[in-house]
Amino acid sequence: MSQISDTPAGSILDPMERISETLFGLIMALTFICSLGVATGAGVNVQTLLIGALGCNLAWGIVDGGLYLLARINDRGDKLLTLRAIRQAPNPETARRVIANALSPELVALLPPHQIDLMRQKLLQSPEPPGDRGLTKRDWTGALGLCLLSFLSTFPVVIPFLFLSDARLALRISYAIAIVMLFGCGYVFGVRSGLRPWAAGLAMVAVGSALVGVAVALGG
């Protein structure tokens, strides 16, 4: 599931949100296909598989989009409460402590005390933000993006079933496509996280396969 972050105007969802949602949709679709393959063997009904996999990911995409909207409301409200706590602090020391708690520990360690106090003064002088914490067009666009990512990530692993009449062969190709996609997501994750991309890609294949295996074993 995705984490909420504020991104530049040109990007509604940051790369990690897109990677996370793609992985989520891919693992959901692969779990469904593996479960159906184990249950039916060679007698896989292609239409049932396609409808089931697409419907499953669409449903979970809608759920994830709804959770994204709730998180956006909570995130906006949390920032407003932090600002009010700074302004209503009984003394400067308390206000500085609130600011420090809102920042990452690494950043706080680099900032001298007078810089945090300067932030406090700027926040005290800034105009009162609007109290409306409702959803914006940007929020709805982000939720739609998450839903589409979850839904569209299903297609690559079900495409073999559209063109191959041999269900077993289609399953094998579907698994291969899923492995390539898992590796690709892990590779990008490694680049974004400062890890070795190839190692991160291989680790993502291992972790994703393990998660699918656990889900199938538990009847998922």
N, CA, C and O of each residue as an XYZ file, in Angstrom:
880
protein
N       0.844     -1.180      0.000
C       0.000      0.000      0.000
C       0.879      1.229      0.000
O       2.006      1.183      0.493
N       0.361      2.381     -0.572
C       1.209      3.517     -0.745
C       1.288      4.371      0.471
O       0.367      4.355      1.288
N       2.441      5.185      0.648
C       2.608      6.175      1.690
C       2.306      7.540      1.110
O       2.542      7.798     -0.070
N       1.778      8.416      1.961
C       1.371      9.735      1.501
C       2.548     10.692      1.555
O       3.295     10.723      2.533
N       2.702     11.461      0.509
C       3.762     12.463      0.492
C       3.320     13.639     -0.347
O       2.479     13.503     -1.235
N       3.895     14.797     -0.059
C       3.630     15.977     -0.865
C       4.659     16.020     -1.980
O       5.860     16.016     -1.711
N       4.212     16.060     -3.216
C       5.104     16.031     -4.357
C       4.947     17.301     -5.156
O       3.960     18.014     -4.970
N       5.890     17.620     -6.052
C       5.782     18.810     -6.885
C       4.525     18.792     -7.733
O       3.904     17.747     -7.929
N       4.161     19.956     -8.230
C       2.895     20.104     -8.968
C       2.843     19.197    -10.184
O       1.761     18.785    -10.603
N       4.003     18.879    -10.758
C       3.998     18.075    -11.966
C       3.819     16.594    -11.726
O       3.691     15.827    -12.680
N       3.807     16.176    -10.473
C       3.712     14.753    -10.171
C       2.781     14.545     -8.998
O       3.095     14.940     -7.875
N       1.633     13.924     -9.248
C       0.667     13.697     -8.186
C       1.171     12.621     -7.228
O       1.114     12.787     -6.010
N       1.662     11.522     -7.785
C       2.200     10.412     -6.989
C       3.710     10.357     -7.166
O       4.213     10.458     -8.285
N       4.434     10.197     -6.057
C       5.882     10.127     -6.191
C       6.287      8.727     -6.661
O       5.461      7.814     -6.634
N       7.539      8.538     -7.090
C       7.956      7.233     -7.633
C       7.727      6.071     -6.686
O       7.341      4.992     -7.135
N       7.952      6.250     -5.389
C       7.774      5.158     -4.452
C       6.303      4.760     -4.332
O       5.994      3.580     -4.161
N       5.407      5.721     -4.419
C       3.981      5.398     -4.405
C       3.600      4.588     -5.639
O       2.813      3.645     -5.554
N       4.163      4.963     -6.788
C       3.858      4.231     -8.014
C       4.439      2.812     -7.974
O       3.789      1.855     -8.394
N       5.667      2.690     -7.466
C       6.278      1.365     -7.356
C       5.467      0.480     -6.411
O       5.187     -0.679     -6.717
N       5.092      1.041     -5.258
C       4.357      0.268     -4.248
C       3.023     -0.220     -4.794
O       2.647     -1.373     -4.580
N       2.308      0.646     -5.495
C       0.993      0.256     -6.006
C       1.116     -0.765     -7.130
O       0.299     -1.680     -7.227
N       2.127     -0.616     -7.978
C       2.353     -1.600     -9.035
C       2.669     -2.969     -8.441
O       2.155     -3.988     -8.902
N       3.523     -2.983     -7.408
C       3.840     -4.241     -6.735
C       2.608     -4.858     -6.107
O       2.393     -6.067     -6.199
N       1.805     -4.037     -5.473
C       0.596     -4.519     -4.826
C      -0.340     -5.173     -5.844
O      -0.834     -6.279     -5.625
N      -0.578     -4.476     -6.957
C      -1.456     -5.030     -7.991
C      -0.882     -6.281     -8.620
O      -1.612     -7.234     -8.894
N       0.422     -6.283     -8.850
C       1.075     -7.443     -9.459
C       0.978     -8.673     -8.563
O       0.652     -9.764     -9.030
N       1.259     -8.493     -7.279
C       1.214     -9.621     -6.349
C      -0.211    -10.130     -6.189
O      -0.431    -11.336     -6.079
N      -1.182     -9.216     -6.174
C      -2.581     -9.635     -6.085
C      -2.971    -10.466     -7.301
O      -3.582    -11.526     -7.165
N      -2.620     -9.985     -8.481
C      -2.969    -10.709     -9.705
C      -2.257    -12.053     -9.775
O      -2.855    -13.058    -10.160
N      -0.984    -12.074     -9.403
C      -0.216    -13.315     -9.450
C      -0.743    -14.332     -8.441
O      -0.771    -15.532     -8.714
N      -1.157    -13.847     -7.283
C      -1.750    -14.737     -6.282
C      -3.015    -15.387     -6.822
O      -3.239    -16.584     -6.642
N      -3.841    -14.582     -7.488
C      -5.087    -15.103     -8.047
C      -4.800    -16.150     -9.115
O      -5.426    -17.210     -9.138
N      -3.849    -15.851    -10.000
C      -3.521    -16.785    -11.084
C      -2.921    -18.072    -10.536
O      -3.263    -19.163    -10.992
N      -2.024    -17.948     -9.555
C      -1.405    -19.143     -8.966
C      -2.449    -20.008     -8.259
O      -2.434    -21.233     -8.374
N      -3.345    -19.361     -7.534
C      -4.381    -20.109     -6.827
C      -5.266    -20.862     -7.801
O      -5.603    -22.024     -7.576
N      -5.647    -20.189     -8.896
C      -6.500    -20.831     -9.894
C      -5.762    -21.966    -10.591
O      -6.342    -23.011    -10.886
N      -4.452    -21.745    -10.856
C      -3.669    -22.785    -11.504
C      -3.527    -24.015    -10.623
O      -3.603    -25.140    -11.116
N      -3.320    -23.817     -9.317
C      -3.206    -24.939     -8.391
C      -4.526    -25.682     -8.266
O      -4.558    -26.909     -8.164
N      -5.613    -24.921     -8.277
C      -6.931    -25.527     -8.059
C      -7.435    -26.291     -9.272
O      -8.109    -27.310     -9.126
N      -7.114    -25.810    -10.466
C      -7.723    -26.387    -11.662
C      -6.753    -27.105    -12.574
O      -7.175    -27.837    -13.470
N      -5.435    -26.907    -12.361
C      -4.454    -27.576    -13.209
C      -4.632    -27.197    -14.664
O      -4.693    -26.016    -15.004
N      -4.714    -28.202    -15.522
C      -4.807    -27.940    -16.961
C      -6.177    -27.448    -17.371
O      -6.352    -26.948    -18.482
N      -7.147    -27.583    -16.491
C      -8.499    -27.190    -16.863
C      -8.826    -25.755    -16.525
O      -9.950    -25.454    -16.121
N      -7.866    -24.868    -16.681
C      -8.087    -23.468    -16.360
C      -9.091    -22.862    -17.337
O      -8.941    -22.987    -18.552
N     -10.094    -22.217    -16.806
C     -11.057    -21.509    -17.627
C     -10.537    -20.093    -17.837
O     -10.496    -19.295    -16.900
N     -10.136    -19.780    -19.079
C      -9.486    -18.504    -19.357
C     -10.395    -17.330    -19.028
O      -9.951    -16.343    -18.440
N     -11.658    -17.432    -19.402
C     -12.577    -16.328    -19.141
C     -12.729    -16.088    -17.642
O     -12.737    -14.945    -17.185
N     -12.848    -17.171    -16.884
C     -12.958    -17.032    -15.435
C     -11.708    -16.383    -14.855
O     -11.802    -15.527    -13.975
N     -10.541    -16.786    -15.343
C      -9.286    -16.232    -14.845
C      -9.194    -14.739    -15.137
O      -8.869    -13.947    -14.252
N      -9.479    -14.358    -16.372
C      -9.373    -12.947    -16.746
C     -10.327    -12.077    -15.948
O      -9.930    -11.046    -15.406
N     -11.585    -12.492    -15.876
C     -12.584    -11.707    -15.144
C     -12.228    -11.637    -13.659
O     -12.339    -10.587    -13.026
N     -11.798    -12.784    -13.120
C     -11.460    -12.813    -11.705
C     -10.265    -11.947    -11.373
O     -10.311    -11.177    -10.413
N      -9.181    -12.055    -12.154
C      -7.970    -11.284    -11.878
C      -8.214     -9.788    -12.049
O      -7.806     -8.992    -11.204
N      -8.876     -9.402    -13.135
C      -9.144     -7.982    -13.377
C     -10.111     -7.420    -12.334
O      -9.917     -6.314    -11.830
N     -11.142     -8.181    -12.020
C     -12.113     -7.723    -11.028
C     -11.502     -7.594     -9.647
O     -11.797     -6.648     -8.917
N     -10.646     -8.550     -9.287
C      -9.988     -8.513     -7.985
C      -9.125     -7.265     -7.850
O      -9.199     -6.560     -6.844
N      -8.310     -6.993     -8.861
C      -7.428     -5.831     -8.771
C      -8.183     -4.518     -8.869
O      -7.785     -3.528     -8.254
N      -9.271     -4.495     -9.636
C     -10.072     -3.281     -9.701
C     -10.689     -2.987     -8.338
O     -10.688     -1.842     -7.884
N     -11.215     -4.023     -7.689
C     -11.824     -3.839     -6.371
C     -10.802     -3.331     -5.363
O     -11.079     -2.393     -4.615
N      -9.618     -3.948     -5.341
C      -8.602     -3.526     -4.390
C      -8.017     -2.170     -4.757
O      -7.570     -1.432     -3.879
N      -8.015     -1.835     -6.044
C      -7.580     -0.503     -6.445
C      -8.518      0.563     -5.914
O      -8.072      1.623     -5.475
N      -9.820      0.292     -5.951
C     -10.802      1.230     -5.400
C     -10.620      1.373     -3.894
O     -10.675      2.478     -3.353
N     -10.402      0.232     -3.219
C     -10.175      0.274     -1.766
C      -8.923      1.091     -1.444
O      -8.940      1.934     -0.548
N      -7.842      0.838     -2.176
C      -6.590      1.549     -1.919
C      -6.736      3.036     -2.210
O      -6.167      3.868     -1.502
N      -7.502      3.376     -3.257
C      -7.759      4.784     -3.546
C      -8.524      5.456     -2.415
O      -8.245      6.602     -2.062
N      -9.493      4.735     -1.848
C     -10.242      5.283     -0.715
C      -9.359      5.499      0.495
O      -9.486      6.510      1.185
N      -8.460      4.553      0.762
C      -7.533      4.705      1.889
C      -6.567      5.868      1.647
O      -6.171      6.558      2.587
N      -6.197      6.078      0.399
C      -5.333      7.212      0.053
C      -6.029      8.535      0.391
O      -5.406      9.447      0.935
N      -7.316      8.631      0.068
C      -8.059      9.852      0.364
C      -8.147     10.092      1.870
O      -7.997     11.224      2.330
N      -8.389      9.037      2.631
C      -8.432      9.174      4.089
C      -7.080      9.636      4.632
O      -7.010     10.475      5.530
N      -6.004      9.071      4.066
C      -4.671      9.453      4.514
C      -4.365     10.904      4.174
O      -3.692     11.593      4.941
N      -4.856     11.372      3.030
C      -4.650     12.779      2.661
C      -5.340     13.703      3.653
O      -4.767     14.713      4.062
N      -6.561     13.366      4.042
C      -7.277     14.175      5.020
C      -6.530     14.184      6.348
O      -6.376     15.229      6.980
N      -6.066     13.001      6.765
C      -5.331     12.903      8.032
C      -4.021     13.682      7.973
O      -3.653     14.357      8.935
N      -3.318     13.590      6.847
C      -2.044     14.279      6.703
C      -2.230     15.791      6.783
O      -1.459     16.489      7.442
N      -3.263     16.286      6.105
C      -3.518     17.727      6.113
C      -3.936     18.193      7.508
O      -3.514     19.256      7.965
N      -4.760     17.400      8.175
C      -5.185     17.751      9.525
C      -4.038     17.707     10.511
O      -3.966     18.540     11.415
N      -3.125     16.732     10.348
C      -1.978     16.619     11.249
C      -1.070     17.840     11.133
O      -0.548     18.321     12.138
N      -0.880     18.342      9.923
C      -0.053     19.531      9.733
C      -0.705     20.755     10.361
O      -0.022     21.597     10.944
N      -2.022     20.854     10.244
C      -2.731     21.978     10.842
C      -2.644     21.939     12.365
O      -2.462     22.972     13.008
N      -2.777     20.742     12.939
C      -2.669     20.597     14.388
C      -1.256     20.918     14.873
O      -1.087     21.494     15.948
N      -0.245     20.552     14.089
C       1.134     20.875     14.455
C       1.345     22.383     14.468
O       1.977     22.916     15.380
N       0.820     23.066     13.465
C       0.948     24.521     13.405
C       0.260     25.172     14.603
O       0.800     26.099     15.207
N      -0.916     24.690     14.938
C      -1.626     25.259     16.087
C      -0.878     24.997     17.387
O      -0.856     25.846     18.279
N      -0.263     23.818     17.494
C       0.503     23.502     18.701
C       1.698     24.437     18.846
O       2.053     24.820     19.961
N       2.318     24.807     17.730
C       3.449     25.743     17.771
C       2.972     27.122     18.195
O       3.614     27.773     19.019
N       1.865     27.572     17.648
C       1.369     28.916     17.939
C       0.806     29.031     19.356
O       0.865     30.096     19.971
N       0.264     27.936     19.863
C      -0.337     27.969     21.186
C       0.605     27.476     22.285
O       0.195     27.331     23.437
N       1.861     27.220     21.932
C       2.819     26.740     22.918
C       3.001     27.771     24.032
O       3.066     28.967     23.746
N       3.086     27.340     25.295
C       3.203     28.284     26.416
C       4.537     29.021     26.457
O       4.645     30.077     27.081
N       5.557     28.466     25.793
C       6.868     29.120     25.792
C       7.625     28.707     24.536
O       7.272     27.713     23.901
N       8.676     29.470     24.166
C       9.441     29.167     22.950
C      10.059     27.772     22.952
O      10.139     27.137     21.901
N      10.494     27.288     24.100
C      11.122     25.979     24.161
C      10.155     24.870     23.748
O      10.532     23.944     23.029
N       8.914     24.973     24.206
C       7.902     23.983     23.829
C       7.635     24.032     22.330
O       7.493     22.995     21.683
N       7.568     25.245     21.784
C       7.330     25.397     20.349
C       8.472     24.794     19.541
O       8.249     24.134     18.526
N       9.712     25.032     20.009
C      10.858     24.466     19.296
C      10.841     22.938     19.346
O      11.253     22.272     18.397
N      10.363     22.396     20.456
C      10.287     20.943     20.585
C       9.242     20.368     19.623
O       9.449     19.300     19.047
N       8.139     21.067     19.452
C       7.105     20.625     18.502
C       7.658     20.632     17.080
O       7.416     19.706     16.306
N       8.401     21.685     16.744
C       8.996     21.767     15.406
C       9.988     20.635     15.192
O       9.996     19.999     14.138
N      10.830     20.383     16.197
C      11.831     19.323     16.083
C      11.172     17.960     15.910
O      11.672     17.121     15.160
N      10.054     17.732     16.597
C       9.353     16.454     16.475
C       8.723     16.286     15.103
O       8.538     15.161     14.639
N       8.388     17.406     14.442
C       7.765     17.334     13.121
C       8.792     17.098     12.013
O       8.429     16.707     10.903
N      10.076     17.337     12.312
C      11.134     17.147     11.325
C      11.811     15.791     11.515
O      11.668     15.154     12.558
N      12.544     15.366     10.502
C      13.276     14.107     10.619
C      14.446     14.291     11.585
O      15.035     15.370     11.634
N      14.794     13.253     12.355
C      15.925     13.362     13.296
C      17.229     13.763     12.608
O      18.031     14.499     13.184
N      17.448     13.281     11.369
C      18.664     13.627     10.658
C      18.741     15.127     10.370
O      19.804     15.737     10.483
N      17.604     15.710      9.996
C      17.579     17.137      9.707
C      17.742     17.958     10.981
O      18.446     18.968     10.988
N      17.093     17.527     12.054
C      17.195     18.244     13.334
C      18.640     18.263     13.814
O      19.101     19.261     14.367
N      19.362     17.146     13.600
C      20.748     17.069     14.055
C      21.645     18.058     13.315
O      22.680     18.467     13.842
N      21.256     18.448     12.093
C      22.070     19.364     11.305
C      21.709     20.826     11.530
O      22.508     21.714     11.234
N      20.507     21.085     12.053
C      20.046     22.456     12.217
C      20.514     23.035     13.556
O      20.287     22.433     14.606
N      21.157     24.187     13.522
C      21.507     24.849     14.795
C      20.246     25.378     15.468
O      19.249     25.612     14.785
N      20.258     25.571     16.776
C      19.061     26.027     17.501
C      18.456     27.310     16.948
O      17.234     27.460     16.930
N      19.304     28.244     16.493
C      18.747     29.517     16.024
C      17.937     29.342     14.737
O      17.039     30.139     14.465
N      18.244     28.298     13.932
C      17.471     28.037     12.716
C      16.076     27.523     13.072
O      15.091     27.906     12.440
N      15.995     26.666     14.073
C      14.681     26.180     14.512
C      13.878     27.320     15.101
O      12.665     27.396     14.904
N      14.554     28.219     15.834
C      13.848     29.373     16.395
C      13.379     30.313     15.294
O      12.323     30.935     15.410
N      14.162     30.416     14.226
C      13.741     31.235     13.087
C      12.491     30.643     12.442
O      11.589     31.380     12.043
N      12.436     29.302     12.338
C      11.228     28.651     11.829
C      10.028     28.991     12.706
O       8.940     29.282     12.210
N      10.244     28.948     14.009
C       9.142     29.242     14.938
C       8.605     30.650     14.711
O       7.393     30.864     14.686
N       9.512     31.603     14.547
C       9.088     32.990     14.342
C       8.347     33.162     13.019
O       7.362     33.897     12.942
N       8.829     32.478     11.974
C       8.164     32.556     10.669
C       6.753     31.965     10.740
O       5.814     32.506     10.156
N       6.618     30.864     11.453
C       5.300     30.231     11.576
C       4.351     31.092     12.390
O       3.153     31.132     12.108
N       4.865     31.772     13.384
C       4.027     32.654     14.191
C       3.539     33.854     13.385
O       2.447     34.370     13.625
N       4.351     34.292     12.432
C       4.010     35.464     11.628
C       3.179     35.119     10.393
O       2.575     36.002      9.785
N       3.147     33.854     10.026
C       2.418     33.459      8.820
C       0.911     33.543      9.051
O       0.447     33.402     10.182
N       0.140     33.775      7.971
C      -1.316     33.871      8.122
C      -1.934     32.542      8.524
O      -1.374     31.478      8.259
N      -3.066     32.612      9.152
C      -3.774     31.403      9.578
C      -4.231     30.620      8.346
O      -4.901     31.184      7.481
N      -3.889     29.358      8.250
C      -4.319     28.560      7.090
C      -5.814     28.294      7.144
O      -6.411     28.325      8.220
N      -6.422     28.033      6.000
C      -7.860     27.735      6.008
C      -8.150     26.482      6.810
O      -7.375     25.526      6.783
N      -9.252     26.486      7.514
C      -9.617     25.340      8.341
C     -10.215     24.187      7.552
O     -10.397     23.092      8.085
N     -10.521     24.429      6.285
C     -11.130     23.385      5.459
C     -10.105     22.304      5.149
O      -9.083     22.581      4.522
N     -10.369     21.071      5.582
C      -9.461     19.950      5.319
C     -10.090     18.967      4.334
O      -9.768     17.779      4.333
N     -10.993     19.483      3.495
C     -11.657     18.622      2.531
C     -10.720     18.183      1.421
O      -9.569     18.613      1.337
N     -11.243     17.323      0.581
C     -10.448     16.764     -0.506
C     -10.367     17.735     -1.679
O     -11.322     18.446     -1.989
N      -9.219     17.745     -2.313
C      -8.993     18.604     -3.468
C      -8.986     17.780     -4.754
O      -8.994     16.549     -4.721
N      -8.970     18.475     -5.876
C      -8.890     17.794     -7.167
C      -7.623     16.961     -7.254
O      -7.632     15.871     -7.826
N      -6.535     17.466     -6.691
C      -5.262     16.745     -6.683
C      -5.388     15.437     -5.907
O      -4.842     14.413     -6.318
N      -6.106     15.471     -4.788
C      -6.312     14.262     -3.995
C      -7.075     13.210     -4.792
O      -6.691     12.041     -4.817
N      -8.156     13.632     -5.442
C      -8.958     12.689     -6.227
C      -8.151     12.128     -7.400
O      -8.295     10.958     -7.752
N      -7.296     12.971     -8.007
C      -6.465     12.497     -9.109
C      -5.473     11.445     -8.619
O      -5.233     10.447     -9.298
N      -4.893     11.672     -7.429
C      -3.973     10.692     -6.860
C      -4.664      9.375     -6.567
O      -4.109      8.308     -6.833
N      -5.875      9.439     -6.018
C      -6.629      8.215     -5.728
C      -6.953      7.460     -7.010
O      -6.851      6.234     -7.058
N      -7.348      8.200     -8.056
C      -7.625      7.561     -9.347
C      -6.363      6.925     -9.918
O      -6.417      5.835    -10.487
N      -5.220      7.609     -9.766
C      -3.964      7.065    -10.254
C      -3.605      5.746     -9.579
O      -3.149      4.811    -10.238
N      -3.809      5.672     -8.267
C      -3.536      4.433     -7.543
C      -4.444      3.307     -8.018
O      -4.004      2.172     -8.204
N      -5.714      3.635     -8.210
C      -6.671      2.630     -8.671
C      -6.277      2.100    -10.047
O      -6.320      0.893    -10.283
N      -5.897      2.993    -10.950
C      -5.517      2.581    -12.304
C      -4.228      1.760    -12.294
O      -4.103      0.793    -13.045
N      -3.267      2.142    -11.443
C      -2.022      1.377    -11.367
C      -2.289     -0.051    -10.911
O      -1.734     -1.003    -11.459
N      -3.142     -0.190     -9.905
C      -3.472     -1.525     -9.409
C      -4.173     -2.347    -10.489
O      -3.905     -3.538    -10.645
N      -5.066     -1.708    -11.227
C      -5.832     -2.402    -12.269
C      -4.960     -2.744    -13.471
O      -4.995     -3.871    -13.964
N      -4.175     -1.771    -13.947
C      -3.390     -1.976    -15.161
C      -2.224     -2.941    -14.955
O      -1.776     -3.593    -15.897
N      -1.734     -3.027    -13.711
C      -0.627     -3.949    -13.459
C      -1.048     -5.402    -13.630
O      -0.196     -6.290    -13.675
N      -2.357     -5.657    -13.726
C      -2.851     -7.013    -13.941
C      -2.633     -7.476    -15.379
O      -2.388     -8.658    -15.621
N      -2.721     -6.554    -16.330
C      -2.752     -6.925    -17.742
C      -1.529     -7.701    -18.225
O      -1.698     -8.702    -18.921
N      -0.299     -7.287    -17.888
C       0.846     -8.043    -18.411
C       0.826     -9.528    -18.052
O       1.248    -10.362    -18.853
N       0.336     -9.866    -16.849
C       0.373    -11.276    -16.440
C      -0.816    -12.075    -16.962
O      -0.815    -13.303    -16.874
N      -1.826    -11.404    -17.501
C      -2.955    -12.156    -18.064
C      -2.935    -12.170    -19.591
O      -3.704    -12.905    -20.210
N      -2.066    -11.368    -20.204
C      -1.986    -11.328    -21.666
C      -1.723    -12.700    -22.287
O      -2.337    -13.019    -23.305
N      -0.827    -13.538    -21.713
C      -0.605    -14.856    -22.334
C      -1.869    -15.681    -22.502
O      -1.967    -16.476    -23.437
N      -2.830    -15.506    -21.618
C      -4.059    -16.290    -21.692
C      -4.968    -15.815    -22.831
O      -5.903    -16.518    -23.214
N      -4.689    -14.620    -23.371
C      -5.486    -14.108    -24.487
C      -5.042    -14.700    -25.819
O      -5.823    -14.760    -26.769
N      -3.780    -15.137    -25.886
C      -3.220    -15.557    -27.169
C      -2.821    -17.027    -27.218
O      -2.518    -17.550    -28.291
N      -2.819    -17.696    -26.074
C      -2.403    -19.097    -26.046
C      -3.552    -19.983    -25.595
O      -4.224    -19.699    -24.603
N      -3.762    -21.049    -26.329
C      -4.819    -21.982    -25.957
C      -4.344    -22.999    -24.919
O      -5.153    -23.607    -24.219
N      -3.031    -23.175    -24.828
C      -2.453    -24.100    -23.849
C      -2.353    -23.388    -22.508
O      -1.510    -22.508    -22.328
N      -3.210    -23.765    -21.569
C      -3.271    -23.066    -20.288
C      -1.980    -23.216    -19.494
O      -1.542    -22.272    -18.838
N      -1.364    -24.405    -19.549
C      -0.124    -24.619    -18.797
C       1.000    -23.730    -19.323
O       1.756    -23.149    -18.544
N       1.106    -23.629    -20.633
C       2.132    -22.777    -21.228
C       1.860    -21.305    -20.896
O       2.779    -20.542    -20.598
N       0.587    -20.927    -20.952
C       0.230    -19.544    -20.616
C       0.590    -19.219    -19.169
O       1.050    -18.117    -18.871
N       0.377    -20.183    -18.272
C       0.739    -19.981    -16.872
C       2.237    -19.753    -16.707
O       2.658    -18.864    -15.968
N       3.039    -20.560    -17.399
C       4.492    -20.434    -17.293
C       4.961    -19.068    -17.812
O       5.804    -18.413    -17.197
N       4.402    -18.655    -18.950
C       4.784    -17.352    -19.500
C       4.323    -16.226    -18.572
O       5.029    -15.234    -18.386
N       3.141    -16.389    -17.997
C       2.634    -15.394    -17.058
C       3.560    -15.259    -15.857
O       3.838    -14.149    -15.404
N       4.036    -16.391    -15.343
C       4.974    -16.353    -14.220
C       6.270    -15.637    -14.618
O       6.823    -14.856    -13.843
N       6.743    -15.916    -15.835
C       7.984    -15.290    -16.296
C       7.818    -13.771    -16.396
O       8.705    -13.016    -15.998
N       6.686    -13.337    -16.925
C       6.412    -11.901    -17.020
C       6.373    -11.281    -15.631
O       6.910    -10.195    -15.413
N       5.734    -11.974    -14.692
C       5.641    -11.464    -13.326
C       7.024    -11.322    -12.693
O       7.285    -10.353    -11.980
N       7.908    -12.283    -12.952
C       9.268    -12.218    -12.407
C      10.011    -11.008    -12.974
O      10.706    -10.300    -12.245
N       9.858    -10.779    -14.282
C      10.498     -9.618    -14.906
C       9.958     -8.319    -14.295
O      10.728     -7.394    -14.036
N       8.651     -8.245    -14.067
C       8.052     -7.045    -13.490
C       8.512     -6.842    -12.048
O       8.800     -5.718    -11.638
N       8.580     -7.928    -11.280
C       9.073     -7.823     -9.909
C      10.513     -7.317     -9.891
O      10.875     -6.457     -9.088
N      11.318     -7.863    -10.786
C      12.715     -7.418    -10.856
C      12.789     -5.939    -11.231
O      13.573     -5.185    -10.655
N      11.960     -5.526    -12.210
C      11.963     -4.130    -12.631
C      11.584     -3.192    -11.495
O      12.216     -2.152    -11.307
N      10.551     -3.556    -10.736
C      10.138     -2.726     -9.589
C      11.243     -2.671     -8.545
O      11.526     -1.612     -7.985
N      11.871     -3.826     -8.283
C      12.961     -3.855     -7.316
C      14.157     -3.041     -7.780
O      14.812     -2.379     -6.974
N      14.444     -3.086     -9.071
C      15.572     -2.330     -9.625
C      15.351     -0.827     -9.427
O      16.244     -0.112     -8.972
N      14.145     -0.361     -9.777
C      13.833      1.063     -9.607
C      13.844      1.440     -8.129
O      14.302      2.522     -7.760
N      13.335      0.540     -7.286
C      13.356      0.773     -5.848
C      14.792      0.942     -5.353
O      15.077      1.816     -4.535
N      15.698      0.090     -5.861
C      17.098      0.193     -5.472
C      17.708      1.523     -5.881
O      18.457      2.133     -5.117
N      17.384      1.973     -7.095
C      17.894      3.257     -7.574
C      17.391      4.392     -6.685
O      18.153      5.284     -6.313
N      16.111      4.351     -6.352
C      15.506      5.416     -5.547
C      15.958      5.375     -4.095
O      15.946      6.403     -3.418
N      16.356      4.204     -3.604
C      16.707      4.053     -2.194
C      18.203      4.061     -1.936
O      18.633      3.935     -0.790
N      18.995      4.205     -2.976
C      20.432      4.217     -2.799
C      21.029      2.846     -2.591
O      22.144      2.722     -2.086
N      20.288      1.803     -2.979
C      20.776      0.430     -2.864
C      21.349     -0.025     -4.207
O      21.196      0.658     -5.219
N      22.003     -1.172     -4.206
C      22.472     -1.725     -5.472
C      21.266     -2.212     -6.270
O      20.573     -3.129     -5.829
N      20.999     -1.619     -7.438
C      19.766     -1.920     -8.182
C      19.581     -3.400     -8.499
O      18.484     -3.935     -8.339
N      20.666     -4.076     -8.955
C      20.521     -5.485     -9.321
C      20.197     -6.334     -8.092
O      19.357     -7.231     -8.155
N      20.855     -6.053     -6.997
C      20.595     -6.801     -5.769
C      19.170     -6.543     -5.286
O      18.484     -7.465     -4.844
N      18.722     -5.280     -5.371
C      17.361     -4.946     -4.954
C      16.341     -5.628     -5.852
O      15.300     -6.081     -5.378
N      16.637     -5.705     -7.157
C      15.735     -6.377     -8.085
C      15.596     -7.856     -7.776
O      14.487     -8.389     -7.762
N      16.717     -8.522     -7.528
C      16.675     -9.948     -7.203
C      15.976    -10.188     -5.866
O      15.232    -11.155     -5.703
N      16.232     -9.286     -4.909
C      15.584     -9.420     -3.605
C      14.070     -9.248     -3.734
O      13.303     -9.923     -3.046
N      13.644     -8.344     -4.616
C      12.212     -8.126     -4.806
C      11.562     -9.356     -5.430
O      10.432     -9.700     -5.083
N      12.257    -10.020     -6.343
C      11.731    -11.250     -6.927
C      11.546    -12.302     -5.844
O      10.525    -12.989     -5.804
N      12.542    -12.427     -4.963
C      12.474    -13.421     -3.889
C      11.350    -13.097     -2.903
O      10.573    -13.972     -2.522
N      11.277    -11.836     -2.499
C      10.243    -11.436     -1.532
C       8.853    -11.556     -2.142
O       7.934    -12.067     -1.503
N       8.696    -11.080     -3.391
C       7.398    -11.169     -4.052
C       6.951    -12.605     -4.238
O       5.781    -12.923     -4.023
N       7.866    -13.476     -4.632
C       7.524    -14.890     -4.808
C       7.132    -15.525     -3.481
O       6.207    -16.334     -3.419
N       7.845    -15.149     -2.418
C       7.520    -15.689     -1.096
C       6.140    -15.240     -0.639
O       5.377    -16.029     -0.081
N       5.819    -13.960     -0.879
C       4.510    -13.448     -0.485
C       3.395    -14.147     -1.245
O       2.361    -14.486     -0.670
N       3.607    -14.361     -2.536
C       2.600    -15.065     -3.335
C       2.448    -16.506     -2.829
O       1.332    -17.009     -2.702
N       3.575    -17.160     -2.544
C       3.532    -18.522     -2.050
C       2.770    -18.644     -0.730
O       1.990    -19.576     -0.536
N       3.006    -17.692      0.173
C       2.296    -17.691      1.455
C       0.792    -17.477      1.243
O      -0.039    -18.146      1.857
N       0.468    -16.525      0.356
C      -0.939    -16.241      0.087
C      -1.664    -17.459     -0.493
O      -2.785    -17.777     -0.095
N      -1.000    -18.134     -1.443
C      -1.601    -19.316     -2.065
C      -1.752    -20.430     -1.029
O      -2.785    -21.096     -0.978
N      -0.722    -20.630     -0.204
C      -0.766    -21.682      0.795
C      -1.874    -21.470      1.822
O      -2.436    -22.425      2.358
N      -2.177    -20.196      2.085
C      -3.225    -19.869      3.064
C      -4.600    -19.750      2.421
O      -5.570    -19.366      3.073
N      -4.675    -20.082      1.143
C      -5.956    -20.051      0.465
C      -6.316    -18.730     -0.134
O      -7.476    -18.495     -0.474
N      -5.299    -17.816     -0.278
C      -5.543    -16.481     -0.820
C      -5.724    -16.478     -2.291
O      -5.938    -15.420     -2.884
